[in-house]
């Protein structure tokens, strides 16, 4: 009797609770699917944020490297590179490249500042077996590049294919010439 009274008194709450539990059971798969989608979306957003951070760091590094290249050009380059197979054309700074004096066939000394006509700069360093270009830095300040070239007697605007004062060339084969 007492149990009967309790059921009668709490019937709306019992029915409501059972309805809520039933809805939870029915909605559980959709809720789980939504939670999975939200988790996936959160992962994508974190990945995009990490990519943005990496791009920002790369941008800051590029800016710092450009300042280094500007400083090297202002202080003066040891040489501007010419192509190995055509001394009338410029060579390009690249990591690990060897630079030789075309007259002696020997490598330029360690710590020489190497520049190219595209704003690239490098320092020569011994990698344990040979002297190669390292610490590459590039600028987009082409006015500064032209001024540095003029110091070497190179007219970058002549367009005649003559390099002029450049005094070192890339050594593609690694041997003496």
Beta strands, then each sheet from edge to edge (+ up, - down):
strand 1: 79-82
strand 2: 99-100
strand 3: 113-115
strand 4: 120-126
strand 5: 131-138
strand 6: 168-170
sheet 1: 2+ 6- 1- 3- 4+ 5-
end
